[in-house]
Amino acid sequence: MGEPLTHSFRVRYGECDPQGIVFNAHYLAYFDVAITELWRDAFGSYQAMRDRGVDIVVAEARLAFLAPARFDDLLSLRIGVSRLGQTSLTTSHRVLRGGELVAEGELRHVFVSLPELEKIPIPDWIRAGLERYAI
């Protein structure tokens, strides 16, 4: 088993709704930031994958809100690989403020070829790069 990747950031004012709470749709953007940072850590960048003719598309998203986050909160995004299938990857996401779990969810991405955007098996080099984040 591996370790999840953690990326920290502060909530920006523009991400909050009139109630002063992070607007719900921003959590999917936070998950996207986590994926980008995972790719940066595993492969140098997301673009490195695209340069080799491979991309990913979101096929499924699940998200649960557990506590409100507010402007200037320091949040930690934790992302781990919960499943490496034949053509898809499932990542588990946890958003924490200190030790408090604010939100959690999963994303399932399908691997596709570029430029055709046709579903393909996960390349061995990607599988090898992501195994250390398996949870």
Rosetta silent file (secondary structure, phi, psi, omega in degrees, C-alpha in Angstrom):
SEQUENCE: MGEPLTHSFRVRYGECDPQGIVFNAHYLAYFDVAITELWRDAFGSYQAMRDRGVDIVVAEARLAFLAPARFDDLLSLRIGVSRLGQTSLTTSHRVLRGGELVAEGELRHVFVSLPELEKIPIPDWIRAGLERYAI
SCORE:     score description
SCORE:     0.000 S_00000001
   1 L     0.000  148.825 -179.550    0.000    0.000    0.000 S_00000001
   2 L  -104.384 -161.124 -179.544    1.069    3.541   -0.714 S_00000001
   3 L  -123.742  143.325  174.356    0.414    6.953    0.766 S_00000001
   4 L   -70.315  156.752  174.779   -2.024    9.624   -0.370 S_00000001
   5 E   -90.136  140.565  177.712   -0.639   12.903   -1.700 S_00000001
   6 E  -118.956  133.189  177.038   -1.453   16.044    0.301 S_00000001
   7 E  -131.725  127.179 -177.651   -1.682   19.549   -1.166 S_00000001
   8 E  -107.525  151.145  178.537   -2.569   22.552    1.005 S_00000001
   9 E  -161.750  166.434  176.633   -4.109   25.906    0.043 S_00000001
  10 E  -104.659  141.476  177.044   -6.211   28.745    1.453 S_00000001
  11 L   -66.318  130.960  177.743   -9.834   29.348    0.514 S_00000001
  12 L   -89.183  151.576 -177.299  -10.163   32.467   -1.620 S_00000001
  13 H   -55.752  -42.702 -177.534  -12.913   35.026   -0.982 S_00000001
  14 H   -66.830  -10.662  178.523  -14.428   34.509   -4.452 S_00000001
  15 H   -87.886   -4.170 -176.474  -15.013   30.803   -3.702 S_00000001
  16 E   -98.757  147.484  177.989  -17.503   31.649   -0.948 S_00000001
  17 L   -86.337  179.475 -179.474  -21.244   32.104   -1.320 S_00000001
  18 L   -60.201  -17.577  177.993  -23.283   34.944    0.290 S_00000001
  19 L   -84.330   -2.485 -179.969  -23.408   32.868    3.496 S_00000001
  20 L    82.083   13.954 -178.037  -19.610   33.029    3.725 S_00000001
  21 E  -112.145  145.386  177.461  -19.219   29.293    3.064 S_00000001
  22 E   -55.203  125.364  178.327  -17.315   27.692    0.188 S_00000001
  23 L   -64.235  136.451 -170.070  -19.847   27.212   -2.621 S_00000001
  24 L   -54.085  -38.062 -176.779  -20.412   23.504   -3.209 S_00000001
  25 L   -64.315  -23.178 -179.578  -19.287   23.397   -6.862 S_00000001
  26 H   -66.603  -23.387 -179.633  -15.800   24.543   -5.875 S_00000001
  27 H   -64.872  -34.291  175.472  -15.111   21.207   -4.212 S_00000001
  28 H   -67.609  -34.700  174.496  -15.023   19.507   -7.614 S_00000001
  29 H   -65.623  -38.111  176.194  -12.526   22.167   -8.697 S_00000001
  30 H   -62.029  -41.047  177.571  -10.508   21.342   -5.564 S_00000001
  31 H   -61.385  -38.370  178.978  -10.574   17.671   -6.569 S_00000001
  32 H   -65.068  -40.003  175.498   -9.274   18.716   -9.993 S_00000001
  33 H   -59.202  -43.099 -179.731   -6.419   20.626   -8.333 S_00000001
  34 H   -61.946  -42.533  177.789   -5.588   17.455   -6.384 S_00000001
  35 H   -60.998  -44.776  179.983   -5.497   15.378   -9.586 S_00000001
  36 H   -60.789  -42.665  179.193   -3.197   17.947  -11.205 S_00000001
  37 H   -69.111  -34.517  175.554   -0.851   17.864   -8.197 S_00000001
  38 H   -62.312  -46.126  179.339   -0.914   14.055   -8.177 S_00000001
  39 H   -63.413  -39.819  179.237    0.113   14.029  -11.838 S_00000001
  40 H   -61.492  -43.614 -179.087    2.833   16.629  -11.146 S_00000001
  41 H   -69.661  -38.804 -175.794    4.260   14.470   -8.355 S_00000001
  42 H   -81.057  -36.300 -170.542    3.975   11.201  -10.284 S_00000001
  43 H  -129.884   -0.531 -177.468    4.969   12.300  -13.793 S_00000001
  44 L    98.534  -34.299  177.000    6.319   15.865  -13.641 S_00000001
  45 L  -177.056  163.759  172.783    3.107   17.368  -15.015 S_00000001
  46 H   -66.927  -38.058 -178.775   -0.291   16.589  -16.473 S_00000001
  47 H   -61.662  -29.565  178.954    1.053   17.764  -19.826 S_00000001
  48 H   -59.327  -35.689  177.064    3.703   15.016  -19.731 S_00000001
  49 H   -69.946  -45.933 -179.788    0.877   12.483  -20.110 S_00000001
  50 H   -62.030  -36.559  178.314   -0.758   14.439  -22.931 S_00000001
  51 H   -62.415  -21.493  178.660    2.585   14.718  -24.705 S_00000001
  52 L   -98.310   13.433  173.341    2.587   10.915  -24.861 S_00000001
  53 L    83.195   22.215 -177.110   -0.868   10.822  -26.503 S_00000001
  54 E  -128.361  143.558  174.210   -2.931   10.009  -23.410 S_00000001
  55 E  -143.454  174.232  176.318   -5.579   11.965  -21.506 S_00000001
  56 E  -129.580  148.272  176.114   -8.284   11.300  -18.914 S_00000001
  57 E  -128.969  144.098  179.664  -11.955   12.266  -18.815 S_00000001
  58 E   -72.126  129.589  177.234  -14.276   12.289  -15.810 S_00000001
  59 E  -109.725  -25.707 -176.508  -16.830    9.483  -15.931 S_00000001
  60 E  -158.260  143.218  176.865  -18.234    9.685  -12.403 S_00000001
  61 E  -137.233  139.236  174.892  -18.093   11.976   -9.368 S_00000001
  62 E  -133.987  137.026 -175.251  -19.286   11.473   -5.790 S_00000001
  63 E  -147.916  133.808  176.424  -19.069   14.138   -3.106 S_00000001
  64 E  -125.116  132.297  178.813  -20.229   14.426    0.514 S_00000001
  65 E   -98.653  127.388 -174.311  -20.184   17.681    2.498 S_00000001
  66 L  -117.012  -26.495  178.987  -19.448   17.222    6.201 S_00000001
  67 L  -157.810  149.908 -178.759  -18.548   20.676    7.563 S_00000001
  68 L   -76.234  140.985  170.329  -18.454   24.214    6.150 S_00000001
  69 L  -108.228  148.589 -174.829  -15.191   25.757    4.963 S_00000001
  70 E  -130.353  168.527  177.756  -14.862   29.541    4.918 S_00000001
  71 L   -47.585  133.592  175.827  -12.714   32.304    3.462 S_00000001
  72 L    72.479    2.720  172.206   -9.040   32.048    4.395 S_00000001
  73 L   -62.002  140.270  173.279   -9.360   28.570    5.933 S_00000001
  74 E   -89.654  115.007 -178.079   -6.223   26.530    5.349 S_00000001
  75 E  -111.089  149.843  173.454   -7.384   23.305    3.719 S_00000001
  76 E  -115.681  127.793  174.697   -5.498   20.130    2.899 S_00000001
  77 E   -97.709  122.706  176.035   -6.491   18.066   -0.118 S_00000001
  78 E  -113.427  126.422 -179.106   -5.610   14.396    0.273 S_00000001
  79 E  -128.104  133.382  175.673   -5.819   12.227   -2.804 S_00000001
  80 E  -135.332  157.027  177.903   -5.140    8.529   -3.086 S_00000001
  81 E   -89.729  112.845 -178.679   -5.644    5.956   -5.800 S_00000001
  82 E   -94.850  -17.881  178.062   -8.387    3.604   -4.631 S_00000001
  83 E  -158.699  130.514  170.299   -8.675    1.605   -7.864 S_00000001
  84 E  -114.969  101.711 -179.431   -6.617    1.089  -11.014 S_00000001
  85 L   -86.579 -156.938  177.948   -8.834   -0.782  -13.444 S_00000001
  86 L   -79.167  -42.200 -177.675   -8.171   -1.773  -17.029 S_00000001
  87 L  -126.839   -1.470 -176.583   -9.245    1.541  -18.575 S_00000001
  88 E  -134.965  159.653 -179.102  -10.220    3.660  -15.574 S_00000001
  89 E  -127.282  133.013  173.612   -8.794    5.131  -12.396 S_00000001
  90 E  -113.639  127.246  177.358  -10.721    5.895   -9.202 S_00000001
  91 E  -113.339  142.211  176.488   -9.279    8.459   -6.814 S_00000001
  92 E  -103.484  134.940 -174.979  -10.431    9.077   -3.246 S_00000001
  93 E  -123.577  139.125  174.485  -10.435   12.658   -2.021 S_00000001
  94 E  -133.711  131.195  176.375  -10.526   14.118    1.476 S_00000001
  95 E  -110.379  120.001 -176.522  -10.663   17.834    2.239 S_00000001
  96 E  -122.812  147.309  170.545   -9.463   18.637    5.759 S_00000001
  97 E  -118.622  106.405 -170.399   -9.166   21.750    7.894 S_00000001
  98 L    62.460 -125.992  177.070   -6.624   20.828   10.522 S_00000001
  99 L   -95.885    2.017 -176.612   -7.831   17.419   11.647 S_00000001
 100 E   -89.896  128.884  177.328  -11.477   18.049   10.735 S_00000001
 101 E   -79.227  118.394 -177.317  -12.907   16.346    7.656 S_00000001
 102 E   -93.497  -43.032 -179.911  -14.778   18.986    5.632 S_00000001
 103 E  -155.265  156.886  175.829  -15.673   16.966    2.517 S_00000001
 104 E  -149.481  157.863  179.556  -14.858   13.663    0.892 S_00000001
 105 E  -177.575 -172.982  179.135  -15.554   11.965   -2.380 S_00000001
 106 E  -138.762  149.189  170.853  -14.376    9.958   -5.338 S_00000001
 107 E  -125.900  139.027  172.102  -13.696   10.606   -8.990 S_00000001
 108 E  -114.975  122.676  177.395  -13.530    7.980  -11.707 S_00000001
 109 E  -111.105  143.933  174.899  -11.549    8.916  -14.809 S_00000001
 110 E  -107.410  136.419  178.732  -11.376    6.947  -18.046 S_00000001
 111 E   -82.122  136.615 -178.669   -8.169    6.951  -20.066 S_00000001
 112 E  -134.308  156.405  176.716   -8.464    8.066  -23.687 S_00000001
 113 E   -84.098  153.611  173.589   -6.152    8.425  -26.659 S_00000001
 114 L  -113.198  138.979    3.434   -5.269   11.797  -28.151 S_00000001
 115 L   -92.168    3.154 -171.772   -6.488   13.252  -30.387 S_00000001
 116 L   -70.127  -27.698 -175.120   -9.223   10.640  -30.980 S_00000001
 117 L    61.597   37.397  176.250  -10.572   10.599  -27.390 S_00000001
 118 L   -98.330  140.845 -179.047  -11.193    6.854  -27.646 S_00000001
 119 E   -59.277  136.663 -179.489  -11.068    4.709  -24.507 S_00000001
 120 L  -136.841  159.906  172.196   -7.741    2.899  -24.047 S_00000001
 121 L   -64.813  151.829  176.906   -6.123    0.603  -21.465 S_00000001
 122 L   -65.301  123.744  178.471   -4.100    2.364  -18.768 S_00000001
 123 L   -62.165  146.874 -178.326   -0.518    2.511  -20.063 S_00000001
 124 H   -57.222  -38.804 -177.821    1.996    0.544  -17.978 S_00000001
 125 H   -66.968  -31.434  176.157    4.106    3.648  -17.282 S_00000001
 126 H   -72.985  -45.964  178.354    1.076    5.435  -15.801 S_00000001
 127 H   -55.044  -45.848 -179.493    0.114    2.404  -13.729 S_00000001
 128 H   -64.447  -38.436 -179.837    3.672    2.205  -12.370 S_00000001
 129 H   -69.702  -27.634 -176.586    3.724    5.926  -11.548 S_00000001
 130 H   -94.228  -14.759 -175.852    0.440    5.811   -9.632 S_00000001
 131 H   -58.912  -30.829 -177.582    1.003    2.619   -7.635 S_00000001
 132 H   -71.656  -10.252  178.022    2.811    4.459   -4.837 S_00000001
 133 H  -102.994    5.816 -178.881   -0.419    6.393   -4.110 S_00000001
 134 E   -63.933  130.974  179.978   -2.579    3.257   -3.836 S_00000001
 135 L  -119.262    0.000    0.000   -4.637    3.314   -0.659 S_00000001
